[in-house]
Amino acid sequence: MTNPLYDLIARGESDTRGYNAYNRGTYRGEDGRDHMRKVTGPIDFSTMTLGQVQDRQHLPRNDENRLFAVGRYQLIPETMDEAVTLLHLDRNQPFTPQLQDRIFSEHLIVNKRPAVHDYIVGKPGATLEKAQHALAREWASFGDPDNQGSTHYPTSNRASITTTQSANALNQMRQEYQTNIAKGISPDAAWQAVTAIDPQQRQTQVAHLRQGSHGQAVTDLQTQLQTLGYLKHTDAHGGPLPLGTFGPATVQAVKAFQRDQHITPVNGMAGPKTLDALHKAIEKQHTQQGQPQSAFSLQPGFSTGDPDLDRLAAALFSKDDAAFSRVSAEIAQSPKVQAMVRDGHASLAAAQQVPQQAQAVGRRGPAFA
């Protein structure tokens, strides 16, 4: 299934011409009235740069080479200029379908028509009617609830998309976004998934856990990383690591696991390859430990009471030499162990001074005669 809003826009605005759709706008005729300039032939926009398209959009109104609304989303000159500025787009890049989709999902329904974005993500105060009105203002083919379902614009424009159809599309995207958030997907990734055009791309966005993700899926990931010795049970301040939120420590733990497993790219995101490798590593650990398992295998709910000892025991019983060496080195450099080493040195030095002091007293004799 493709993006439902994308399907409606394609049907109402660009039709079969898709990403290569365009019109030349209007011109003032000898009769003093405005007329639509005829489309002369096909244009493959992917062979043109963004700058070339912009330049032709800014030609004088009566220039026969002028372009007005272009591409799948019928981007007019004002919209194109805003997108280039706000998204920091390179005018030398090709005007490809991928670029058009980016302008749609990151600018058109976010910056220019924020009511659409706000309704989909459930922002307080956002309403379906406001989102539909925004669609009608951007695309004349959408019916406007503020105009009894007719087009927002006068003249010859006609609304071919009903308010019921736009409501269904918006509600479907809203539900999908909320479902993704409930799964622990970060807001940015959930938005990218719900606005993606390609079905495989939509699934890929949802399948990746990354920094900012939250929920049970993240808790499961962190528990696996802790069991394998990649993630500490404490945070940077020595307190318990909060589970369920994908933070910087989890990113670093995922990267370490990816490096050890030769998973590329090493990006700190838990996608299908990383999650599958984690599952196999846990299974291998359990198999090597055998049954019955020692308490030090750290079954769910078991703890020695010392987070560092838990990590060291997990690494030891995993029979993973690399993990055991890494955890041992980390613990040896921890502030707690360093303090113990200093205390130990101080105690040893004090103990060595006792016999030396006794010998000195013996040589001097009794303090009082």
MIGUMAR-509480 format. One line per field, with one value per residue (C-alpha): z negated, x negated, y negated; residue number from 1. Coordinates in steps of 0.1 Angstrom, whole numbers. Last residue first. Example, Ala and Ser with C-alpha at 12.3 -4.5 7.8 and 13.67 -1.06 7.14 Angstrom:
<atoms>
c3	(-71 | -78)
c1	(-137 | -123)
c2	(11 | 45)
n	(2 | 1)
</atoms>
This chain:
<atoms>
c3	(-825 | -801 | -764 | -766 | -743 | -712 | -691 | -701 | -692 | -657 | -653 | -662 | -637 | -609 | -619 | -616 | -584 | -561 | -573 | -564 | -529 | -524 | -536 | -512 | -483 | -490 | -492 | -459 | -443 | -458 | -444 | -409 | -412 | -420 | -393 | -366 | -348 | -360 | -352 | -316 | -312 | -326 | -303 | -272 | -281 | -289 | -257 | -236 | -254 | -247 | -270 | -277 | -313 | -318 | -300 | -322 | -353 | -345 | -338 | -370 | -389 | -376 | -386 | -421 | -438 | -425 | -403 | -390 | -376 | -342 | -343 | -350 | -340 | -374 | -389 | -371 | -343 | -345 | -316 | -291 | -293 | -257 | -245 | -265 | -251 | -215 | -219 | -231 | -203 | -178 | -191 | -190 | -154 | -144 | -160 | -142 | -108 | -112 | -124 | -157 | -150 | -164 | -129 | -123 | -87 | -85 | -109 | -116 | -147 | -171 | -153 | -155 | -192 | -199 | -178 | -197 | -230 | -219 | -208 | -241 | -261 | -239 | -246 | -235 | -263 | -277 | -305 | -328 | -338 | -376 | -391 | -388 | -373 | -337 | -339 | -356 | -343 | -318 | -281 | -261 | -285 | -265 | -291 | -291 | -254 | -255 | -283 | -262 | -232 | -252 | -269 | -234 | -221 | -253 | -247 | -234 | -203 | -206 | -194 | -170 | -166 | -130 | -117 | -113 | -88 | -68 | -66 | -51 | -27 | -15 | -9 | 12 | 7 | -28 | -47 | -75 | -78 | -79 | -105 | -127 | -123 | -135 | -163 | -175 | -172 | -205 | -191 | -204 | -183 | -152 | -160 | -165 | -131 | -114 | -130 | -118 | -83 | -80 | -95 | -68 | -40 | -52 | -57 | -22 | -7 | -27 | -19 | 18 | 43 | 78 | 67 | 98 | 109 | 137 | 119 | 80 | 55 | 24 | 44 | 33 | 1 | -15 | -12 | -46 | -42 | -11 | 16 | 29 | 67 | 60 | 42 | 16 | 2 | 3 | -16 | -43 | -46 | -50 | -78 | -95 | -93 | -108 | -138 | -155 | -189 | -206 | -181 | -171 | -147 | -116 | -127 | -132 | -99 | -79 | -98 | -91 | -54 | -42 | -68 | -74 | -46 | -18 | -35 | -48 | -33 | 1 | 6 | -1 | 24 | 51 | 43 | 46 | 79 | 92 | 99 | 103 | 79 | 89 | 69 | 37 | 11 | -22 | -34 | -43 | -13 | 14 | 0 | -1 | 36 | 47 | 29 | 44 | 79 | 79 | 70 | 87 | 62 | 88 | 107 | 117 | 114 | 134 | 162 | 187 | 221 | 240 | 222 | 215 | 177 | 177 | 167 | 130 | 133 | 160 | 135 | 108 | 131 | 141 | 105 | 95 | 122 | 153 | 165 | 136 | 149 | 180 | 200 | 223 | 249 | 256 | 226 | 235 | 217 | 197 | 206 | 187 | 203 | 221 | 254 | 268 | 242 | 208 | 200 | 176 | 160 | 179 | 166 | 153 | 148 | 149 | 115 | 123 | 159 | 153 | 131 | 118 | 97 | 86 | 90 | 79 | 50 | 39 | 41 | 22 | -6 | -9 | -9 | 9 | 0)
c1	(-627 | -598 | -597 | -612 | -642 | -652 | -661 | -630 | -608 | -623 | -617 | -580 | -577 | -590 | -568 | -537 | -548 | -541 | -505 | -500 | -514 | -492 | -461 | -469 | -474 | -441 | -423 | -437 | -427 | -392 | -389 | -399 | -373 | -345 | -357 | -355 | -388 | -389 | -352 | -357 | -387 | -369 | -339 | -361 | -380 | -348 | -332 | -362 | -365 | -328 | -322 | -288 | -294 | -322 | -304 | -273 | -294 | -313 | -280 | -264 | -296 | -295 | -258 | -264 | -233 | -241 | -211 | -184 | -151 | -156 | -183 | -217 | -239 | -254 | -225 | -240 | -220 | -204 | -209 | -236 | -257 | -268 | -232 | -221 | -249 | -243 | -206 | -215 | -239 | -213 | -188 | -213 | -223 | -186 | -182 | -213 | -202 | -166 | -176 | -190 | -206 | -240 | -254 | -280 | -270 | -276 | -275 | -309 | -295 | -321 | -315 | -278 | -279 | -300 | -277 | -247 | -263 | -272 | -236 | -223 | -245 | -233 | -196 | -170 | -144 | -127 | -151 | -164 | -200 | -202 | -223 | -260 | -260 | -268 | -240 | -240 | -232 | -259 | -254 | -276 | -278 | -258 | -230 | -231 | -227 | -198 | -181 | -186 | -169 | -140 | -136 | -137 | -109 | -89 | -88 | -110 | -128 | -148 | -180 | -172 | -150 | -146 | -117 | -93 | -115 | -122 | -85 | -77 | -107 | -93 | -59 | -75 | -59 | -71 | -49 | -39 | -74 | -92 | -67 | -73 | -111 | -109 | -85 | -108 | -94 | -85 | -57 | -31 | -47 | -43 | -6 | 0 | -16 | 5 | 37 | 29 | 21 | 54 | 72 | 57 | 66 | 101 | 107 | 94 | 119 | 148 | 140 | 143 | 114 | 124 | 128 | 132 | 111 | 126 | 129 | 131 | 107 | 114 | 130 | 164 | 169 | 194 | 168 | 152 | 150 | 128 | 128 | 94 | 87 | 76 | 44 | 27 | 57 | 78 | 51 | 51 | 89 | 87 | 61 | 83 | 113 | 95 | 85 | 53 | 57 | 32 | 9 | 21 | -8 | 15 | 34 | 3 | -12 | 18 | 23 | -14 | -6 | -37 | -62 | -50 | -27 | -46 | -80 | -94 | -70 | -63 | -97 | -112 | -89 | -100 | -136 | -131 | -112 | -143 | -149 | -187 | -210 | -226 | -202 | -214 | -186 | -189 | -155 | -141 | -156 | -150 | -116 | -105 | -116 | -97 | -65 | -66 | -73 | -44 | -49 | -23 | -28 | -38 | -59 | -56 | -32 | -44 | -68 | -77 | -91 | -64 | -73 | -41 | -44 | -81 | -104 | -106 | -94 | -120 | -147 | -133 | -134 | -170 | -180 | -165 | -186 | -169 | -172 | -150 | -124 | -117 | -95 | -66 | -52 | -35 | -13 | 12 | 11 | 43 | 60 | 64 | 86 | 77 | 90 | 55 | 47 | 30 | 12 | 19 | -2 | -26 | -15 | -35 | -35 | -68 | -66 | -32 | -21 | 7 | 27 | 8 | 34 | 64 | 52 | 17 | 28 | 52 | 26 | 0 | 25 | 30 | -8 | -13 | 0)
c2	(-63 | -74 | -70 | -36 | -29 | -48 | -17 | 1 | -29 | -29 | 8 | 3 | -26 | -4 | 24 | 1 | -18 | 12 | 14 | -23 | -18 | 12 | -7 | -36 | -13 | 4 | -29 | -40 | -7 | -10 | -45 | -32 | -5 | -29 | -55 | -28 | -19 | 17 | 20 | 10 | 33 | 63 | 55 | 54 | 86 | 105 | 93 | 104 | 137 | 146 | 176 | 161 | 172 | 147 | 118 | 123 | 126 | 94 | 75 | 87 | 79 | 44 | 40 | 52 | 68 | 102 | 99 | 122 | 109 | 124 | 151 | 138 | 168 | 164 | 184 | 213 | 229 | 263 | 268 | 256 | 225 | 228 | 231 | 201 | 180 | 191 | 182 | 147 | 142 | 154 | 129 | 101 | 110 | 109 | 74 | 61 | 74 | 62 | 27 | 15 | -18 | -26 | -34 | -7 | -2 | 26 | 56 | 72 | 89 | 72 | 38 | 42 | 50 | 19 | -3 | 11 | 3 | -32 | -39 | -25 | -49 | -78 | -71 | -47 | -49 | -18 | -12 | -39 | -29 | -27 | -55 | -58 | -93 | -81 | -56 | -22 | 13 | 11 | 21 | 44 | 73 | 98 | 98 | 60 | 58 | 82 | 62 | 30 | 45 | 58 | 23 | 7 | 30 | 22 | -15 | -42 | -54 | -87 | -72 | -44 | -13 | -4 | 17 | -13 | -31 | 1 | 8 | -26 | -22 | 11 | -5 | -33 | -67 | -75 | -99 | -75 | -61 | -94 | -107 | -76 | -80 | -116 | -107 | -79 | -43 | -27 | -5 | -29 | -56 | -35 | -28 | -66 | -73 | -46 | -60 | -95 | -83 | -64 | -94 | -117 | -94 | -88 | -125 | -133 | -108 | -121 | -157 | -148 | -148 | -160 | -197 | -218 | -248 | -269 | -302 | -301 | -285 | -265 | -238 | -225 | -205 | -230 | -258 | -255 | -218 | -224 | -198 | -189 | -194 | -229 | -217 | -238 | -257 | -225 | -206 | -233 | -232 | -194 | -198 | -225 | -202 | -173 | -193 | -203 | -219 | -196 | -179 | -145 | -136 | -135 | -166 | -187 | -176 | -187 | -219 | -227 | -236 | -255 | -241 | -206 | -194 | -211 | -211 | -178 | -153 | -170 | -185 | -151 | -134 | -158 | -151 | -114 | -119 | -136 | -173 | -167 | -185 | -218 | -240 | -224 | -224 | -241 | -227 | -261 | -280 | -255 | -246 | -283 | -288 | -258 | -268 | -303 | -290 | -265 | -228 | -206 | -177 | -151 | -176 | -212 | -241 | -272 | -266 | -294 | -284 | -303 | -335 | -356 | -354 | -363 | -335 | -326 | -290 | -284 | -295 | -273 | -242 | -249 | -254 | -220 | -204 | -189 | -153 | -141 | -165 | -144 | -168 | -158 | -182 | -215 | -220 | -248 | -281 | -286 | -319 | -352 | -379 | -411 | -400 | -400 | -373 | -375 | -343 | -315 | -288 | -266 | -233 | -204 | -166 | -148 | -133 | -117 | -121 | -96 | -120 | -150 | -169 | -149 | -113 | -120 | -141 | -113 | -86 | -107 | -111 | -74 | -67 | -34 | 0)
n	(369 | 368 | 367 | 366 | 365 | 364 | 363 | 362 | 361 | 360 | 359 | 358 | 357 | 356 | 355 | 354 | 353 | 352 | 351 | 350 | 349 | 348 | 347 | 346 | 345 | 344 | 343 | 342 | 341 | 340 | 339 | 338 | 337 | 336 | 335 | 334 | 333 | 332 | 331 | 330 | 329 | 328 | 327 | 326 | 325 | 324 | 323 | 322 | 321 | 320 | 319 | 318 | 317 | 316 | 315 | 314 | 313 | 312 | 311 | 310 | 309 | 308 | 307 | 306 | 305 | 304 | 303 | 302 | 301 | 300 | 299 | 298 | 297 | 296 | 295 | 294 | 293 | 292 | 291 | 290 | 289 | 288 | 287 | 286 | 285 | 284 | 283 | 282 | 281 | 280 | 279 | 278 | 277 | 276 | 275 | 274 | 273 | 272 | 271 | 270 | 269 | 268 | 267 | 266 | 265 | 264 | 263 | 262 | 261 | 260 | 259 | 258 | 257 | 256 | 255 | 254 | 253 | 252 | 251 | 250 | 249 | 248 | 247 | 246 | 245 | 244 | 243 | 242 | 241 | 240 | 239 | 238 | 237 | 236 | 235 | 234 | 233 | 232 | 231 | 230 | 229 | 228 | 227 | 226 | 225 | 224 | 223 | 222 | 221 | 220 | 219 | 218 | 217 | 216 | 215 | 214 | 213 | 212 | 211 | 210 | 209 | 208 | 207 | 206 | 205 | 204 | 203 | 202 | 201 | 200 | 199 | 198 | 197 | 196 | 195 | 194 | 193 | 192 | 191 | 190 | 189 | 188 | 187 | 186 | 185 | 184 | 183 | 182 | 181 | 180 | 179 | 178 | 177 | 176 | 175 | 174 | 173 | 172 | 171 | 170 | 169 | 168 | 167 | 166 | 165 | 164 | 163 | 162 | 161 | 160 | 159 | 158 | 157 | 156 | 155 | 154 | 153 | 152 | 151 | 150 | 149 | 148 | 147 | 146 | 145 | 144 | 143 | 142 | 141 | 140 | 139 | 138 | 137 | 136 | 135 | 134 | 133 | 132 | 131 | 130 | 129 | 128 | 127 | 126 | 125 | 124 | 123 | 122 | 121 | 120 | 119 | 118 | 117 | 116 | 115 | 114 | 113 | 112 | 111 | 110 | 109 | 108 | 107 | 106 | 105 | 104 | 103 | 102 | 101 | 100 | 99 | 98 | 97 | 96 | 95 | 94 | 93 | 92 | 91 | 90 | 89 | 88 | 87 | 86 | 85 | 84 | 83 | 82 | 81 | 80 | 79 | 78 | 77 | 76 | 75 | 74 | 73 | 72 | 71 | 70 | 69 | 68 | 67 | 66 | 65 | 64 | 63 | 62 | 61 | 60 | 59 | 58 | 57 | 56 | 55 | 54 | 53 | 52 | 51 | 50 | 49 | 48 | 47 | 46 | 45 | 44 | 43 | 42 | 41 | 40 | 39 | 38 | 37 | 36 | 35 | 34 | 33 | 32 | 31 | 30 | 29 | 28 | 27 | 26 | 25 | 24 | 23 | 22 | 21 | 20 | 19 | 18 | 17 | 16 | 15 | 14 | 13 | 12 | 11 | 10 | 9 | 8 | 7 | 6 | 5 | 4 | 3 | 2 | 1)
</atoms>
